[in-house]
Amino acid sequence: MNILHINQSDLVGGAAIASYRLHNALIEAGVQSTLLVGKKHSNSHLVDTVYRRTLIEKILRKGLFKPLGLNYIDLIASFDIPQHLFYQQASVLNFHNLHTGYFNYLAVSALTRHKPAVFTLHDMWSFTGHCAYSLDCDRWKYGCGKCPHPNIYPEIRMDNTRVEWKLKQWIYQHADLTIVTPSTWLTDLVKQSMLKHLPLHHIPNGIDIHLYQPLDRSNCRLQLGIPDNKKVLMFGAEIITDARKGSDLLHQALQRLPDSLKRDTVLLTLGKGSETLAEAVGIATVNLGYVSDEQRKAVAYSAADLFVFPTRNDNLPLMLQESMACGTPMVSFRVGGVPDLVRPGITGYLAQPEDVNDMTDGIVQLLEDDQLRKTMSSYCREIAVEEYSLALQVSRYMQLYEKLAQ
């Protein structure tokens, strides 16, 4: 068995980290696994970058496809992937994020002509006319066109969303694909989408439950320079200022906290741009910046009393999984796949989408109830071990790979 993963990166971004964890876990299980990525950050010989025809692709993008609002179909080098040794050795392909500007989705049918493929979805892009998250729009169910959100990622200059939707539909009708969805939310959406005719499996992303586990809180706080007698709220995102991650909503929620609670609380932040948030909230703040070292992240989660995640749209957020595995309860909004992880009264508090007052209520309730947090902490760890271990994820993927390779 030899699996080739195709993704936008190996280490940067939630989808990249999720697929890289799966890749490494497969190797540890004795399975041959390689990655082709848009941007390589590791030094692994089992990871290589997708070949690009830079000059001609740039001409096609700037002179034709970008003005027409058609993303990524200028990337003609994607059709050369069958020449790569990784592809030639693979028995099964595993596509992940095919957007971000490294891969031409029109190549999917050609790449699956002689090799079966799993397509692991990390957002909605695969079945929309351009967007990764459709917000309040459901036109992706019927063919897109008249896009109400042309400026959301990946943005478009001209509304040819119906054309892109039709192109994707044609590709999926001529490709050997099996769909994997990490969250129940995305599973339900796929059943209503252009992908509904394809085999569908719900396999959550896995987490290293040995690396991410509850550590001694006092020791962790000592390492981070946080007083042991403070309440610690934690917030993190790859890019703190990303509007989708809701730092503006967190800002509003924290401003509404009682002054007495603010004085007793430290805000611990992970991610690029965290200093911007720190300047505005009026709470003592410890900014760790972007942290790639997973042991240090486990220290941060273990130092926190509560992880707050004010996301506007998400699939199955890795940071929530990491928080769970470290036994740290969570407060978030009832959006996307978040309810799979944040279970009211069990692992945390779910506020109504973008309801800042509701989020503030949840933060206050959990910060002030030490026993409730302690009970939730136990449930967090228990659920992470039982439902989200890498071993379980690998087992489920291996069953699928073996079935496809027959």
FENFENJO-V905361 format. One record per residue. RES is the residue in one small letter. PHI is phi in degrees with one decimal (none if undefined). PSI is psi in degrees with one decimal (999 if undefined). BURIAL is # if it has 16 or more other ideal C-beta (glycine too) atoms within 10 Angstrom, else .. Layout:
res:RES phi:PHI psi:PSI burial:BURIAL
res:RES phi:PHI psi:PSI burial:BURIAL
//
This chain:
res:m phi:none psi:127.7 burial:.
res:n phi:-137.3 psi:118.7 burial:#
res:i phi:-108.9 psi:131.0 burial:#
res:l phi:-109.2 psi:117.9 burial:#
res:h phi:-93.6 psi:139.5 burial:#
res:i phi:-122.5 psi:120.5 burial:#
res:n phi:-152.0 psi:168.3 burial:#
res:q phi:-72.2 psi:-25.6 burial:#
res:s phi:-160.3 psi:171.5 burial:#
res:d phi:-103.2 psi:-25.3 burial:#
res:l phi:-132.8 psi:-16.8 burial:.
res:v phi:-109.7 psi:120.7 burial:#
res:g phi:106.2 psi:150.8 burial:#
res:g phi:-59.7 psi:-46.4 burial:#
res:a phi:-64.5 psi:-37.2 burial:#
res:a phi:-65.0 psi:-47.1 burial:#
res:i phi:-63.2 psi:-42.0 burial:#
res:a phi:-61.4 psi:-44.8 burial:#
res:s phi:-71.7 psi:-34.5 burial:#
res:y phi:-68.1 psi:-37.4 burial:#
res:r phi:-62.9 psi:-42.8 burial:#
res:l phi:-63.3 psi:-45.0 burial:#
res:h phi:-56.0 psi:-49.4 burial:#
res:n phi:-67.3 psi:-37.1 burial:#
res:a phi:-67.3 psi:-35.2 burial:#
res:l phi:-63.6 psi:-42.9 burial:#
res:i phi:-61.7 psi:-43.7 burial:#
res:e phi:-63.3 psi:-26.2 burial:.
res:a phi:-86.5 psi:3.8 burial:.
res:g phi:90.8 psi:14.5 burial:.
res:v phi:-101.7 psi:137.2 burial:#
res:q phi:-73.5 psi:129.8 burial:.
res:s phi:-145.9 psi:136.3 burial:#
res:t phi:-134.6 psi:165.0 burial:#
res:l phi:-131.9 psi:138.5 burial:#
res:l phi:-112.4 psi:125.5 burial:#
res:v phi:-132.8 psi:160.8 burial:#
res:g phi:-72.1 psi:-43.3 burial:#
res:k phi:-131.9 psi:122.7 burial:#
res:k phi:-97.7 psi:130.6 burial:#
res:h phi:-118.5 psi:-22.1 burial:.
res:s phi:-85.1 psi:171.1 burial:.
res:n phi:-106.2 psi:20.0 burial:.
res:s phi:-72.8 psi:136.6 burial:#
res:h phi:-75.2 psi:-7.9 burial:.
res:l phi:-92.5 psi:5.6 burial:.
res:v phi:-122.2 psi:134.3 burial:#
res:d phi:-139.9 psi:160.1 burial:#
res:t phi:-90.4 psi:149.1 burial:.
res:v phi:-68.7 psi:132.4 burial:#
res:y phi:-64.5 psi:140.4 burial:.
res:r phi:-125.3 psi:141.8 burial:#
res:r phi:-99.9 psi:78.5 burial:#
res:t phi:-55.7 psi:-50.2 burial:.
res:l phi:-65.5 psi:-53.8 burial:.
res:i phi:-67.0 psi:-34.4 burial:.
res:e phi:-66.9 psi:-37.8 burial:#
res:k phi:-64.3 psi:-41.4 burial:.
res:i phi:-63.0 psi:-45.8 burial:.
res:l phi:-64.0 psi:-40.8 burial:#
res:r phi:-66.7 psi:-52.3 burial:#
res:k phi:-74.8 psi:-34.0 burial:.
res:g phi:-89.7 psi:-17.8 burial:.
res:l phi:-136.3 psi:-65.9 burial:.
res:f phi:-75.7 psi:-38.0 burial:#
res:k phi:-63.2 psi:-47.2 burial:.
res:p phi:-60.8 psi:-28.0 burial:.
res:l phi:-83.6 psi:-4.9 burial:.
res:g phi:76.1 psi:23.7 burial:#
res:l phi:-109.8 psi:103.6 burial:#
res:n phi:-81.5 psi:140.0 burial:#
res:y phi:79.2 psi:-13.2 burial:#
res:i phi:-80.5 psi:1.0 burial:#
res:d phi:-77.7 psi:-13.6 burial:#
res:l phi:-82.6 psi:71.5 burial:#
res:i phi:-69.0 psi:-19.9 burial:.
res:a phi:-67.0 psi:-14.2 burial:#
res:s phi:-60.3 psi:-27.6 burial:#
res:f phi:-73.7 psi:-9.1 burial:.
res:d phi:-90.4 psi:-5.1 burial:.
res:i phi:-55.1 psi:-36.3 burial:#
res:p phi:-58.7 psi:-16.0 burial:.
res:q phi:-81.3 psi:-13.2 burial:.
res:h phi:-78.5 psi:141.1 burial:#
res:l phi:-58.5 psi:-38.7 burial:.
res:f phi:-56.7 psi:-44.0 burial:#
res:y phi:-66.0 psi:-44.5 burial:#
res:q phi:-63.9 psi:-32.3 burial:.
res:q phi:-84.0 psi:-15.6 burial:.
res:a phi:-74.6 psi:142.3 burial:#
res:s phi:-97.0 psi:-27.7 burial:.
res:v phi:-140.1 psi:138.5 burial:#
res:l phi:-95.5 psi:149.3 burial:#
res:n phi:-132.7 psi:99.5 burial:#
res:f phi:-74.9 psi:145.8 burial:#
res:h phi:-123.8 psi:-128.7 burial:#
res:n phi:-67.0 psi:118.8 burial:#
res:l phi:-101.0 psi:2.8 burial:#
res:h phi:-101.7 psi:-168.5 burial:#
res:t phi:91.5 psi:-1.5 burial:#
res:g phi:94.9 psi:34.8 burial:.
res:y phi:-128.8 psi:-10.1 burial:#
res:f phi:-142.1 psi:141.9 burial:#
res:n phi:-98.7 psi:111.7 burial:#
res:y phi:-64.0 psi:-18.3 burial:#
res:l phi:-65.9 psi:-15.9 burial:#
res:a phi:-82.0 psi:-7.8 burial:#
res:v phi:-59.5 psi:-44.8 burial:#
res:s phi:-65.0 psi:-37.9 burial:#
res:a phi:-67.2 psi:-41.1 burial:#
res:l phi:-69.2 psi:-26.3 burial:#
res:t phi:-98.1 psi:8.3 burial:#
res:r phi:-65.4 psi:-35.7 burial:.
res:h phi:-119.6 psi:-1.6 burial:.
res:k phi:-138.3 psi:130.6 burial:#
res:p phi:-68.4 psi:155.5 burial:#
res:a phi:-140.2 psi:144.6 burial:#
res:v phi:-98.9 psi:137.6 burial:#
res:f phi:-117.2 psi:102.7 burial:#
res:t phi:-87.3 psi:117.3 burial:#
res:l phi:-88.2 psi:137.3 burial:#
res:h phi:-117.4 psi:-2.6 burial:#
res:d phi:-166.6 psi:-163.4 burial:#
res:m phi:-93.0 psi:-6.1 burial:#
res:w phi:-53.2 psi:-36.0 burial:#
res:s phi:-60.2 psi:-24.3 burial:#
res:f phi:-125.2 psi:22.0 burial:#
res:t phi:-115.0 psi:172.4 burial:#
res:g phi:-81.5 psi:-5.1 burial:#
res:h phi:-178.1 psi:-28.3 burial:#
res:c phi:-91.5 psi:154.2 burial:#
res:a phi:-83.4 psi:-29.8 burial:#
res:y phi:-138.4 psi:129.8 burial:#
res:s phi:-87.7 psi:-2.8 burial:#
res:l phi:56.7 psi:-121.3 burial:.
res:d phi:-92.9 psi:6.5 burial:.
res:c phi:-95.8 psi:136.3 burial:#
res:d phi:-119.5 psi:22.2 burial:.
res:r phi:-68.2 psi:-17.5 burial:#
res:w phi:-62.0 psi:-20.9 burial:#
res:k phi:-71.7 psi:-25.9 burial:.
res:y phi:-118.6 psi:-6.8 burial:.
res:g phi:129.9 psi:3.8 burial:.
res:c phi:57.0 psi:-156.3 burial:#
res:g phi:91.0 psi:153.2 burial:.
res:k phi:49.2 psi:51.9 burial:.
res:c phi:-64.0 psi:124.9 burial:#
res:p phi:-80.6 psi:-11.4 burial:.
res:h phi:-133.2 psi:63.0 burial:#
res:p phi:-68.4 psi:-17.5 burial:.
res:n phi:-94.6 psi:-4.6 burial:.
res:i phi:-82.7 psi:157.9 burial:#
res:y phi:-62.6 psi:139.1 burial:#
res:p phi:-78.6 psi:122.9 burial:.
res:e phi:-65.9 psi:158.3 burial:.
res:i phi:-131.2 psi:146.6 burial:#
res:r phi:-85.9 psi:-34.3 burial:.
res:m phi:-127.7 psi:143.2 burial:.
res:d phi:-81.6 psi:88.3 burial:#
res:n phi:-114.0 psi:35.3 burial:#
res:t phi:-63.9 psi:-31.1 burial:#
res:r phi:-68.5 psi:-36.1 burial:#
res:v phi:-65.0 psi:-47.3 burial:#
res:e phi:-62.4 psi:-39.8 burial:#
res:w phi:-60.1 psi:-44.0 burial:#
res:k phi:-66.6 psi:-39.2 burial:#
res:l phi:-62.3 psi:-45.2 burial:#
res:k phi:-62.8 psi:-42.9 burial:#
res:q phi:-58.8 psi:-43.9 burial:.
res:w phi:-63.1 psi:-43.3 burial:.
res:i phi:-58.8 psi:-46.0 burial:#
res:y phi:-68.7 psi:-23.3 burial:#
res:q phi:-78.9 psi:-11.6 burial:.
res:h phi:-125.6 psi:30.3 burial:.
res:a phi:-133.5 psi:149.0 burial:#
res:d phi:-92.6 psi:89.4 burial:#
res:l phi:-126.1 psi:143.7 burial:#
res:t phi:-123.2 psi:130.0 burial:#
res:i phi:-92.7 psi:136.4 burial:#
res:v phi:-120.6 psi:132.1 burial:#
res:t phi:-121.4 psi:129.8 burial:#
res:p phi:-77.0 psi:-23.2 burial:#
res:s phi:-121.8 psi:156.5 burial:#
res:t phi:-66.7 psi:-32.8 burial:.
res:w phi:-59.1 psi:-50.4 burial:#
res:l phi:-69.4 psi:-32.4 burial:#
res:t phi:-59.2 psi:-46.2 burial:#
res:d phi:-64.2 psi:-38.4 burial:.
res:l phi:-67.2 psi:-41.2 burial:#
res:v phi:-59.5 psi:-37.1 burial:#
res:k phi:-65.5 psi:-16.1 burial:.
res:q phi:-105.2 psi:3.7 burial:.
res:s phi:-108.1 psi:-177.3 burial:#
res:m phi:-65.1 psi:-12.1 burial:#
res:l phi:-89.8 psi:0.2 burial:#
res:k phi:-64.6 psi:-18.2 burial:.
res:h phi:-82.4 psi:-8.7 burial:.
res:l phi:-93.7 psi:152.7 burial:#
res:p phi:-58.3 psi:138.9 burial:.
res:l phi:-130.0 psi:132.5 burial:.
res:h phi:-131.6 psi:136.1 burial:#
res:h phi:-97.3 psi:108.8 burial:#
res:i phi:-130.4 psi:106.6 burial:#
res:p phi:-63.7 psi:153.0 burial:#
res:n phi:-62.9 psi:150.0 burial:#
res:g phi:-98.5 psi:160.5 burial:#
res:i phi:-132.9 psi:142.0 burial:#
res:d phi:-75.3 psi:100.0 burial:#
res:i phi:-75.7 psi:-8.4 burial:#
res:h phi:-89.7 psi:-35.5 burial:.
res:l phi:-75.9 psi:-46.8 burial:.
res:y phi:-95.0 psi:99.6 burial:#
res:q phi:-149.0 psi:160.5 burial:#
res:p phi:-62.3 psi:126.2 burial:#
res:l phi:-110.5 psi:166.3 burial:#
res:d phi:-60.1 psi:118.6 burial:.
res:r phi:-63.4 psi:-44.7 burial:#
res:s phi:-62.4 psi:-41.2 burial:.
res:n phi:-66.4 psi:-40.0 burial:.
res:c phi:-64.5 psi:-41.8 burial:#
res:r phi:-67.0 psi:-35.4 burial:#
res:l phi:-62.6 psi:-42.1 burial:.
res:q phi:-62.5 psi:-33.0 burial:.
res:l phi:-96.1 psi:-1.4 burial:#
res:g phi:73.3 psi:34.3 burial:.
res:i phi:-109.3 psi:129.3 burial:#
res:p phi:-58.9 psi:141.3 burial:.
res:d phi:-72.4 psi:-19.2 burial:.
res:n phi:-94.0 psi:9.8 burial:.
res:k phi:-100.4 psi:153.5 burial:.
res:k phi:-80.4 psi:139.3 burial:#
res:v phi:-121.1 psi:116.6 burial:#
res:l phi:-96.9 psi:136.7 burial:#
res:m phi:-120.2 psi:141.1 burial:#
res:f phi:-140.2 psi:139.9 burial:#
res:g phi:-151.9 psi:153.3 burial:#
res:a phi:-164.9 psi:156.1 burial:#
res:e phi:-55.9 psi:-47.9 burial:#
res:i phi:-124.4 psi:108.6 burial:.
res:i phi:-57.8 psi:-35.3 burial:#
res:t phi:-81.2 psi:-1.7 burial:.
res:d phi:-61.1 psi:119.3 burial:#
res:a phi:-58.1 psi:-32.1 burial:.
res:r phi:-64.8 psi:-27.6 burial:#
res:k phi:-84.2 psi:-8.6 burial:#
res:g phi:75.9 psi:30.9 burial:#
res:s phi:-62.2 psi:-29.4 burial:#
res:d phi:-65.8 psi:-36.0 burial:#
res:l phi:-69.9 psi:-39.8 burial:#
res:l phi:-63.0 psi:-42.0 burial:#
res:h phi:-54.9 psi:-48.4 burial:#
res:q phi:-64.0 psi:-40.9 burial:#
res:a phi:-65.0 psi:-41.5 burial:#
res:l phi:-69.6 psi:-34.4 burial:#
res:q phi:-62.0 psi:-27.8 burial:.
res:r phi:-84.6 psi:-6.5 burial:.
res:l phi:-64.2 psi:145.7 burial:#
res:p phi:-57.4 psi:143.5 burial:.
res:d phi:-57.1 psi:-37.6 burial:.
res:s phi:-62.9 psi:-36.7 burial:.
res:l phi:-73.7 psi:-37.7 burial:#
res:k phi:-58.6 psi:-41.6 burial:#
res:r phi:-65.1 psi:-29.1 burial:.
res:d phi:-96.7 psi:7.6 burial:.
res:t phi:-119.6 psi:143.4 burial:#
res:v phi:-116.3 psi:134.4 burial:#
res:l phi:-96.9 psi:121.1 burial:#
res:l phi:-106.1 psi:122.5 burial:#
res:t phi:-122.8 psi:143.7 burial:#
res:l phi:-122.0 psi:135.1 burial:#
res:g phi:131.3 psi:161.0 burial:#
res:k phi:-69.5 psi:133.8 burial:.
res:g phi:86.0 psi:13.1 burial:#
res:s phi:-67.3 psi:-22.5 burial:#
res:e phi:-66.6 psi:-27.0 burial:.
res:t phi:-64.0 psi:-43.6 burial:.
res:l phi:-67.2 psi:-39.9 burial:#
res:a phi:-61.2 psi:-34.0 burial:#
res:e phi:-68.3 psi:-20.5 burial:.
res:a phi:-108.2 psi:-16.1 burial:.
res:v phi:-85.9 psi:-18.3 burial:#
res:g phi:73.5 psi:24.4 burial:.
res:i phi:-128.2 psi:141.8 burial:#
res:a phi:-54.7 psi:133.0 burial:#
res:t phi:-132.0 psi:139.6 burial:#
res:v phi:-116.4 psi:116.1 burial:#
res:n phi:-105.0 psi:119.8 burial:#
res:l phi:-94.6 psi:-7.5 burial:#
res:g phi:68.0 psi:-163.1 burial:.
res:y phi:-75.8 psi:125.0 burial:.
res:v phi:-118.3 psi:118.7 burial:.
res:s phi:-98.7 psi:-22.2 burial:.
res:d phi:-71.0 psi:117.1 burial:.
res:e phi:-71.9 psi:-29.1 burial:.
res:q phi:-66.1 psi:-39.1 burial:.
res:r phi:-67.5 psi:-35.1 burial:.
res:k phi:-65.1 psi:-40.9 burial:#
res:a phi:-62.0 psi:-37.0 burial:#
res:v phi:-62.0 psi:-43.2 burial:#
res:a phi:-64.1 psi:-47.6 burial:#
res:y phi:-60.3 psi:-40.3 burial:#
res:s phi:-70.8 psi:-23.9 burial:#
res:a phi:-77.7 psi:-17.8 burial:#
res:a phi:-89.5 psi:147.6 burial:#
res:d phi:-84.2 psi:-29.8 burial:#
res:l phi:-154.0 psi:134.9 burial:#
res:f phi:-104.5 psi:123.2 burial:#
res:v phi:-107.7 psi:127.9 burial:#
res:f phi:-134.4 psi:89.7 burial:#
res:p phi:-85.5 psi:42.1 burial:#
res:t phi:-65.3 psi:146.1 burial:#
res:r phi:-90.7 psi:-31.4 burial:#
res:n phi:-151.8 psi:134.4 burial:#
res:d phi:-163.5 psi:158.2 burial:#
res:n phi:-91.4 psi:-85.3 burial:#
res:l phi:-134.3 psi:84.0 burial:#
res:p phi:-57.4 psi:125.9 burial:#
res:l phi:-62.3 psi:-35.7 burial:#
res:m phi:-66.2 psi:-32.0 burial:#
res:l phi:-69.4 psi:-39.5 burial:#
res:q phi:-62.1 psi:-43.0 burial:#
res:e phi:-63.9 psi:-41.3 burial:#
res:s phi:-62.3 psi:-45.0 burial:#
res:m phi:-57.2 psi:-48.5 burial:#
res:a phi:-62.5 psi:-29.0 burial:#
res:c phi:-87.7 psi:3.0 burial:#
res:g phi:75.6 psi:26.6 burial:#
res:t phi:-105.0 psi:115.4 burial:#
res:p phi:-60.5 psi:162.0 burial:#
res:m phi:-132.5 psi:151.0 burial:#
res:v phi:-124.9 psi:127.6 burial:#
res:s phi:-153.4 psi:-176.1 burial:#
res:f phi:-99.0 psi:152.9 burial:#
res:r phi:-78.6 psi:75.3 burial:.
res:v phi:-134.2 psi:151.3 burial:#
res:g phi:48.7 psi:-134.0 burial:#
res:g phi:-89.6 psi:6.5 burial:#
res:v phi:-56.0 psi:-41.9 burial:#
res:p phi:-62.4 psi:-17.6 burial:#
res:d phi:-62.1 psi:-31.0 burial:#
res:l phi:-105.6 psi:-46.4 burial:#
res:v phi:-89.7 psi:99.7 burial:#
res:r phi:-105.3 psi:114.8 burial:#
res:p phi:-53.0 psi:129.6 burial:.
res:g phi:76.3 psi:-4.8 burial:.
res:i phi:-116.2 psi:-58.5 burial:.
res:t phi:-113.7 psi:-5.2 burial:#
res:g phi:168.3 psi:-156.9 burial:#
res:y phi:-125.6 psi:128.8 burial:#
res:l phi:-106.9 psi:115.5 burial:#
res:a phi:-91.4 psi:157.8 burial:#
res:q phi:-67.0 psi:145.4 burial:.
res:p phi:-49.8 psi:126.2 burial:#
res:e phi:59.2 psi:16.7 burial:.
res:d phi:-88.9 psi:95.4 burial:.
res:v phi:-63.4 psi:-40.3 burial:#
res:n phi:-62.7 psi:-39.5 burial:.
res:d phi:-65.0 psi:-41.3 burial:#
res:m phi:-63.9 psi:-42.3 burial:#
res:t phi:-59.8 psi:-43.0 burial:#
res:d phi:-58.8 psi:-41.9 burial:#
res:g phi:-65.3 psi:-41.7 burial:#
res:i phi:-62.4 psi:-46.9 burial:#
res:v phi:-62.4 psi:-46.5 burial:#
res:q phi:-57.4 psi:-47.4 burial:.
res:l phi:-77.2 psi:-34.9 burial:#
res:l phi:-66.8 psi:-32.7 burial:#
res:e phi:-87.1 psi:-9.2 burial:.
res:d phi:-115.3 psi:90.5 burial:.
res:d phi:-63.0 psi:-38.8 burial:.
res:q phi:-67.6 psi:-40.2 burial:.
res:l phi:-62.2 psi:-43.6 burial:.
res:r phi:-63.0 psi:-39.3 burial:#
res:k phi:-63.2 psi:-41.8 burial:.
res:t phi:-65.8 psi:-44.1 burial:.
res:m phi:-62.7 psi:-37.1 burial:#
res:s phi:-58.8 psi:-43.2 burial:#
res:s phi:-63.2 psi:-43.3 burial:.
res:y phi:-65.1 psi:-39.4 burial:#
res:c phi:-56.7 psi:-51.7 burial:#
res:r phi:-63.7 psi:-43.2 burial:#
res:e phi:-61.4 psi:-45.3 burial:.
res:i phi:-68.1 psi:-39.8 burial:#
res:a phi:-59.4 psi:-43.5 burial:#
res:v phi:-68.3 psi:-42.5 burial:#
res:e phi:-78.2 psi:-31.4 burial:.
res:e phi:-115.8 psi:-19.7 burial:#
res:y phi:-129.5 psi:24.0 burial:#
res:s phi:-73.1 psi:151.2 burial:#
res:l phi:-61.8 psi:-35.4 burial:#
res:a phi:-60.3 psi:-41.2 burial:.
res:l phi:-68.0 psi:-41.7 burial:#
res:q phi:-61.6 psi:-45.9 burial:#
res:v phi:-61.7 psi:-43.1 burial:#
res:s phi:-57.9 psi:-44.5 burial:.
res:r phi:-67.2 psi:-42.3 burial:#
res:y phi:-65.8 psi:-40.0 burial:#
res:m phi:-62.9 psi:-39.8 burial:#
res:q phi:-60.1 psi:-40.0 burial:.
res:l phi:-70.8 psi:-46.4 burial:#
res:y phi:-57.8 psi:-45.3 burial:#
res:e phi:-64.9 psi:-36.9 burial:.
res:k phi:-65.6 psi:-41.7 burial:.
res:l phi:-71.8 psi:-30.5 burial:#
res:a phi:-81.2 psi:-7.6 burial:.
res:q phi:-65.8 psi:999 burial:.
//
